[in-house]
Amino acid sequence: MTLMVFDSGLGGLSILREVRAVLPDLPIVYVADDAAFPYGDWREDELVPRILDVVAAAIDRHAPQLVIVACNTASTLVMEPLRERFDIPFVGTVPAIKPAAEQTASGLISVLATPGTVKREYTHDLIDKFAASAEVRLVGSDALAAVAEDHLTGGTVDMDLVRDEIAPCFVERAGAKTDIVVLACTHYPFLINVFRKVAPWPVDWLDPAEAIARRALELAGGGAPAAGEPHQPDRAEFTSGTPSPAAARLVAGFGLVA
């Protein structure tokens, strides 16, 4: 059994990290559509066929039995057509609004995402369905995914920029303060320590990676390879072709051969 993890860039490694913890013996191929990164710069009518073509081609090459779409933007756009087209299970990555609504004490929640995820009807439907009793602020950042991507490959983080980008997440209302920020982009967990340093007060930063890994474990049936099945090296593919030396070193640190 092979598991495929797909993302626009390197952010999906935050999901892969948790999946590897619960499925250590399952061969994984990581597909990064870095040639199109960041997805936020694309029009939706152009992005949807792009994602479908890239994912379909990767499925044809690797024949995975389970696919994780480790990208909030992609998940809010293409899960239904992927499930209609392929007879394999898909696990999407969507904002963790339901657990945030269940856990908040103040009733003030923020969702830190990309602009594309913020504007999607899917995101608003999650709020209507699961967080009607809370006040949810949607914050779309144009910059943070690229900051995280650069940080992952050794770049310096502009702390003032990050502070400005996350500032709208922090709301005070009638003596109450935002107490949960949902990380609705898989790149953002790699900036968590920076967020904590520049945040005006402590909050819970809610990362859905563990829940996604648990769902993958459930669908994989425990993840044991078939008897006599050789374990192939876990691989990373980049739609741009050969990754930069920094990206190659990074994915190697996650146990992937680029």
JOBEL-V598867 format. One record per residue. RES is the residue in one small letter. PSI is psi in whole degrees, -180 to 180 (NA if undefined). BURIAL is + if it has 16 or more other ideal C-beta (glycine too) atoms within 10 Angstrom, else -. D_FIRST is the distance of its C-alpha to the first C-alpha in Angstrom with 1 decimal. Layout:
res:RES psi:PSI burial:BURIAL d_first:D_FIRST
res:RES psi:PSI burial:BURIAL d_first:D_FIRST
This chain:
res:m psi:133 burial:+ d_first:0.0
res:t psi:139 burial:+ d_first:3.8
res:l psi:135 burial:+ d_first:6.8
res:m psi:133 burial:+ d_first:10.1
res:v psi:126 burial:+ d_first:13.4
res:f psi:137 burial:+ d_first:16.5
res:d psi:167 burial:+ d_first:20.1
res:s psi:-23 burial:+ d_first:23.5
res:g psi:-129 burial:+ d_first:23.9
res:l psi:-8 burial:+ d_first:23.2
res:g psi:-32 burial:+ d_first:23.6
res:g psi:-11 burial:+ d_first:20.0
res:l psi:-24 burial:+ d_first:19.7
res:s psi:-31 burial:+ d_first:21.4
res:i psi:-46 burial:+ d_first:18.4
res:l psi:-39 burial:+ d_first:15.9
res:r psi:-43 burial:- d_first:18.3
res:e psi:-36 burial:+ d_first:18.0
res:v psi:-42 burial:+ d_first:14.2
res:r psi:-30 burial:+ d_first:14.0
res:a psi:-34 burial:- d_first:16.7
res:v psi:-17 burial:+ d_first:14.8
res:l psi:64 burial:+ d_first:11.2
res:p psi:-20 burial:- d_first:12.4
res:d psi:2 burial:- d_first:9.8
res:l psi:125 burial:+ d_first:6.7
res:p psi:137 burial:+ d_first:7.0
res:i psi:139 burial:+ d_first:9.0
res:v psi:129 burial:+ d_first:11.2
res:y psi:124 burial:+ d_first:14.4
res:v psi:117 burial:+ d_first:16.6
res:a psi:121 burial:+ d_first:20.3
res:d psi:58 burial:+ d_first:22.8
res:d psi:-20 burial:+ d_first:25.6
res:a psi:-23 burial:- d_first:27.7
res:a psi:3 burial:+ d_first:28.4
res:f psi:138 burial:+ d_first:28.7
res:p psi:148 burial:+ d_first:30.3
res:y psi:-24 burial:+ d_first:29.4
res:g psi:-17 burial:+ d_first:32.6
res:d psi:-4 burial:- d_first:34.7
res:w psi:148 burial:+ d_first:33.4
res:r psi:145 burial:- d_first:35.0
res:e psi:-40 burial:- d_first:32.7
res:d psi:-18 burial:- d_first:33.4
res:e psi:-32 burial:- d_first:32.2
res:l psi:-40 burial:+ d_first:29.3
res:v psi:-54 burial:- d_first:27.5
res:p psi:-31 burial:- d_first:27.2
res:r psi:-51 burial:+ d_first:26.3
res:i psi:-45 burial:+ d_first:23.3
res:l psi:-41 burial:+ d_first:22.2
res:d psi:-44 burial:- d_first:22.6
res:v psi:-46 burial:+ d_first:20.8
res:v psi:-44 burial:+ d_first:17.7
res:a psi:-43 burial:- d_first:17.8
res:a psi:-39 burial:- d_first:18.2
res:a psi:-37 burial:+ d_first:15.2
res:i psi:-41 burial:+ d_first:13.0
res:d psi:-37 burial:- d_first:14.7
res:r psi:-40 burial:- d_first:14.1
res:h psi:-12 burial:+ d_first:10.4
res:a psi:53 burial:- d_first:9.0
res:p psi:153 burial:+ d_first:6.9
res:q psi:-6 burial:- d_first:5.9
res:l psi:136 burial:+ d_first:8.2
res:v psi:129 burial:+ d_first:11.2
res:i psi:121 burial:+ d_first:13.8
res:v psi:95 burial:+ d_first:17.2
res:a psi:51 burial:+ d_first:18.8
res:c psi:122 burial:+ d_first:22.2
res:n psi:-44 burial:+ d_first:24.9
res:t psi:-49 burial:+ d_first:26.7
res:a psi:-40 burial:+ d_first:23.8
res:s psi:-35 burial:+ d_first:22.7
res:t psi:-7 burial:+ d_first:26.3
res:l psi:-38 burial:+ d_first:26.4
res:v psi:5 burial:+ d_first:23.4
res:m psi:-44 burial:+ d_first:21.2
res:e psi:-50 burial:- d_first:23.0
res:p psi:-32 burial:- d_first:23.0
res:l psi:-43 burial:+ d_first:19.3
res:r psi:-30 burial:- d_first:18.6
res:e psi:-32 burial:- d_first:21.2
res:r psi:-34 burial:- d_first:19.8
res:f psi:139 burial:- d_first:16.1
res:d psi:52 burial:- d_first:14.7
res:i psi:156 burial:- d_first:11.7
res:p psi:142 burial:+ d_first:12.5
res:f psi:138 burial:+ d_first:14.2
res:v psi:121 burial:+ d_first:15.6
res:g psi:171 burial:+ d_first:19.0
res:t psi:109 burial:+ d_first:21.3
res:v psi:158 burial:+ d_first:24.8
res:p psi:135 burial:+ d_first:27.9
res:a psi:60 burial:+ d_first:28.1
res:i psi:-37 burial:+ d_first:31.4
res:k psi:-54 burial:+ d_first:31.1
res:p psi:-31 burial:- d_first:30.6
res:a psi:-44 burial:+ d_first:33.3
res:a psi:-33 burial:+ d_first:35.7
res:e psi:-28 burial:- d_first:35.1
res:q psi:-19 burial:- d_first:35.7
res:t psi:138 burial:+ d_first:38.6
res:a psi:-32 burial:- d_first:42.0
res:s psi:-20 burial:+ d_first:44.1
res:g psi:4 burial:+ d_first:42.6
res:l psi:114 burial:+ d_first:42.2
res:i psi:143 burial:+ d_first:38.7
res:s psi:148 burial:+ d_first:37.8
res:v psi:111 burial:+ d_first:34.7
res:l psi:117 burial:+ d_first:34.3
res:a psi:-173 burial:+ d_first:32.3
res:t psi:160 burial:+ d_first:32.7
res:p psi:-35 burial:- d_first:35.4
res:g psi:-45 burial:+ d_first:32.9
res:t psi:-38 burial:+ d_first:31.2
res:v psi:-40 burial:+ d_first:34.7
res:k psi:-9 burial:- d_first:36.0
res:r psi:139 burial:+ d_first:33.1
res:e psi:-34 burial:- d_first:34.1
res:y psi:-44 burial:+ d_first:30.8
res:t psi:-44 burial:+ d_first:32.0
res:h psi:-34 burial:- d_first:35.4
res:d psi:-38 burial:- d_first:34.1
res:l psi:-41 burial:+ d_first:32.2
res:i psi:-47 burial:+ d_first:35.5
res:d psi:-37 burial:- d_first:37.4
res:k psi:-39 burial:- d_first:35.1
res:f psi:-14 burial:+ d_first:34.4
res:a psi:33 burial:+ d_first:37.1
res:a psi:-27 burial:- d_first:40.3
res:s psi:-3 burial:- d_first:42.2
res:a psi:163 burial:+ d_first:41.4
res:e psi:115 burial:- d_first:42.6
res:v psi:121 burial:+ d_first:39.7
res:r psi:127 burial:- d_first:40.4
res:l psi:125 burial:+ d_first:38.0
res:v psi:113 burial:+ d_first:38.3
res:g psi:122 burial:+ d_first:36.8
res:s psi:129 burial:+ d_first:36.9
res:d psi:-19 burial:- d_first:37.1
res:a psi:-28 burial:- d_first:36.8
res:l psi:-35 burial:+ d_first:34.5
res:a psi:-42 burial:+ d_first:31.1
res:a psi:-37 burial:+ d_first:32.8
res:v psi:-45 burial:+ d_first:34.4
res:a psi:-42 burial:+ d_first:31.1
res:e psi:-43 burial:+ d_first:29.5
res:d psi:-41 burial:- d_first:32.6
res:h psi:-40 burial:+ d_first:32.7
res:l psi:-30 burial:+ d_first:29.1
res:t psi:23 burial:- d_first:30.3
res:g psi:3 burial:- d_first:33.5
res:g psi:161 burial:- d_first:35.9
res:t psi:136 burial:- d_first:38.7
res:v psi:131 burial:+ d_first:38.5
res:d psi:101 burial:- d_first:41.6
res:m psi:-38 burial:- d_first:42.2
res:d psi:-39 burial:- d_first:44.9
res:l psi:-47 burial:- d_first:42.6
res:v psi:-43 burial:+ d_first:40.0
res:r psi:-44 burial:- d_first:42.7
res:d psi:-37 burial:- d_first:44.0
res:e psi:-36 burial:+ d_first:40.7
res:i psi:-10 burial:+ d_first:39.9
res:a psi:-41 burial:- d_first:43.5
res:p psi:-14 burial:- d_first:43.4
res:c psi:-18 burial:+ d_first:40.8
res:f psi:112 burial:+ d_first:43.6
res:v psi:138 burial:- d_first:45.9
res:e psi:130 burial:- d_first:48.9
res:r psi:115 burial:- d_first:50.3
res:a psi:45 burial:- d_first:53.1
res:g psi:-7 burial:- d_first:52.5
res:a psi:154 burial:- d_first:48.7
res:k psi:152 burial:- d_first:46.1
res:t psi:129 burial:+ d_first:42.6
res:d psi:-8 burial:+ d_first:40.5
res:i psi:132 burial:+ d_first:36.9
res:v psi:119 burial:+ d_first:35.4
res:v psi:125 burial:+ d_first:32.0
res:l psi:98 burial:+ d_first:30.0
res:a psi:36 burial:+ d_first:28.8
res:c psi:132 burial:+ d_first:27.3
res:t psi:-15 burial:+ d_first:24.4
res:h psi:-30 burial:+ d_first:26.8
res:y psi:-33 burial:+ d_first:29.4
res:p psi:-24 burial:+ d_first:28.0
res:f psi:-7 burial:+ d_first:28.5
res:l psi:11 burial:+ d_first:32.2
res:i psi:-40 burial:- d_first:32.6
res:n psi:-35 burial:- d_first:35.0
res:v psi:-45 burial:+ d_first:37.1
res:f psi:-46 burial:+ d_first:37.2
res:r psi:-36 burial:- d_first:38.4
res:k psi:-38 burial:- d_first:41.1
res:v psi:-6 burial:+ d_first:42.6
res:a psi:143 burial:+ d_first:42.2
res:p psi:-22 burial:- d_first:45.6
res:w psi:160 burial:- d_first:44.6
res:p psi:140 burial:- d_first:41.6
res:v psi:168 burial:+ d_first:39.0
res:d psi:124 burial:- d_first:35.5
res:w psi:110 burial:+ d_first:33.0
res:l psi:115 burial:+ d_first:30.2
res:d psi:125 burial:+ d_first:26.7
res:p psi:3 burial:+ d_first:23.9
res:a psi:-43 burial:+ d_first:21.1
res:e psi:-41 burial:- d_first:20.9
res:a psi:-39 burial:+ d_first:20.8
res:i psi:-41 burial:+ d_first:18.0
res:a psi:-40 burial:+ d_first:16.0
res:r psi:-39 burial:- d_first:17.0
res:r psi:-40 burial:+ d_first:15.9
res:a psi:-41 burial:+ d_first:12.4
res:l psi:-42 burial:+ d_first:12.3
res:e psi:-45 burial:- d_first:13.8
res:l psi:-27 burial:+ d_first:11.5
res:a psi:-6 burial:+ d_first:8.3
res:g psi:34 burial:- d_first:10.5
res:g psi:-19 burial:- d_first:11.0
res:g psi:12 burial:+ d_first:7.8
res:a psi:130 burial:- d_first:8.3
res:p psi:155 burial:- d_first:6.1
res:a psi:150 burial:- d_first:7.2
res:a psi:130 burial:- d_first:10.8
res:g psi:0 burial:- d_first:11.9
res:e psi:120 burial:- d_first:8.7
res:p psi:144 burial:- d_first:10.3
res:h psi:113 burial:- d_first:9.5
res:q psi:151 burial:- d_first:10.3
res:p psi:138 burial:- d_first:12.8
res:d psi:137 burial:+ d_first:12.2
res:r psi:156 burial:+ d_first:14.2
res:a psi:134 burial:+ d_first:16.7
res:e psi:144 burial:+ d_first:18.3
res:f psi:129 burial:+ d_first:21.7
res:t psi:-16 burial:+ d_first:23.2
res:s psi:-10 burial:- d_first:26.5
res:g psi:-124 burial:- d_first:25.5
res:t psi:125 burial:- d_first:26.1
res:p psi:162 burial:+ d_first:26.1
res:s psi:157 burial:- d_first:29.2
res:p psi:-38 burial:- d_first:29.6
res:a psi:-42 burial:- d_first:29.6
res:a psi:-39 burial:+ d_first:26.3
res:a psi:-42 burial:+ d_first:24.7
res:r psi:-39 burial:- d_first:26.1
res:l psi:-52 burial:+ d_first:24.9
res:v psi:-30 burial:+ d_first:21.2
res:a psi:-35 burial:- d_first:21.5
res:g psi:-21 burial:- d_first:22.8
res:f psi:12 burial:- d_first:19.5
res:g psi:23 burial:- d_first:17.7
res:l psi:142 burial:+ d_first:16.8
res:v psi:120 burial:- d_first:18.1
res:a psi:NA burial:+ d_first:20.0
